[in-house]
Amino acid sequence: MFLKTVGPDEATGEVAEIYQAEIARIGFLMEATACWTTRPEVLPLFEQFSEGVKANFSLGMRGWRLITFIAAKQAPSTYCTHVYARSLIKELGSKAQVLALQRDFRRAGLSDKEVAMLAFAEQVARDASKTTQGHIDALREVGFSDVEISDIALCASIRSFVSRFFDATGATPEPVFFDDDLEFREAMTVGKAI
């Protein structure tokens, strides 16, 4: 971490509650959480926003994970790619499927609807200023509602923002997220070297 943040032993109030909940849930405090505490009042605000968006996310956790993974590649965020690769191994059933997704989601065996979703997420993360009505119409044609389209854009945008913030503050992925398979680990290292 490049910046001084609040450590678990010095955390108080809402920051301490967030830290304790994360440690209870996964066994450690992620740098992706601690990096917000250079300004401690920001962590509870971000947690509330992020959890609020996820709680009502119209595309389910599979959609959230897929969109996040593709947006993280565009950032490019090694941290977020490694973290979400781990959860996608369980979601998709194998490391080979995650590698296929990372290399080319259009040829990774996803449904046409998921491919359209990820193409839009990629566009948003790469350069949202080039989004056109045509992109939206294409999503509607394959069955996405406006709420779902908004959620794709929201998820990809959030990931672009937080991935860049993590890198800017020096947050690095914890070793627990690194796969033992060197080829897989190298493929997930899309930005900052580990």
C-alpha positions, 0 to 999 in steps of 0.5 A: 500500500502506498498510503497510510491507512487504518489498521485493524488494531486502530479501527473504530466505529463503522470502520472497525465493524466493516473490518471485523465482518470481513475478517469473520467472513474470509479470514483476513482484511483485504487491501481493497477494503483498507485502501479506502481508509486514508479517509476513514469516513469514505469506507462506510459510504462506499460499502453502503453504496456497493452493497446497495447496488449488489443487493438489488442487482437485476442480473444475479451474482453470476452476471455481476461476476462476469461483468466485473471480470471483463471490466477488470481486464479493461482497467486493467486490474490484476487485483480484481481479475485474480479475485474474480477469477477465483470465484468464477472457477466455482461459477463456471466449473473449471480454470479452463473455462475462466481462461477461455473467458479471459482470452475471448468471452465471445468464444467461451461457450456463453449464451448469446445473451451473456456475450451481448452483456459482456460486449456492452460491459467491455465497451463501457469499461474501455470507452463509455463515451463511444456508447451509442443508441445502437448498443442499447438497441442491440441489448434490447433485441436479445431481451435485456430490460432497461433496468438490466442494461443500466445494471450492466453499465453500473457494474462495469463502471463501478469496477473501472472506478474501484480497480483504478483506485486500488492501483492508485493507492497501491493495494495489491492482491493477497497471495490467497488469490494467486493460483498455483498454476503459473499459466493461469496466474500469468493470464490473470495478471492483466495489469500491475505485475505480481 
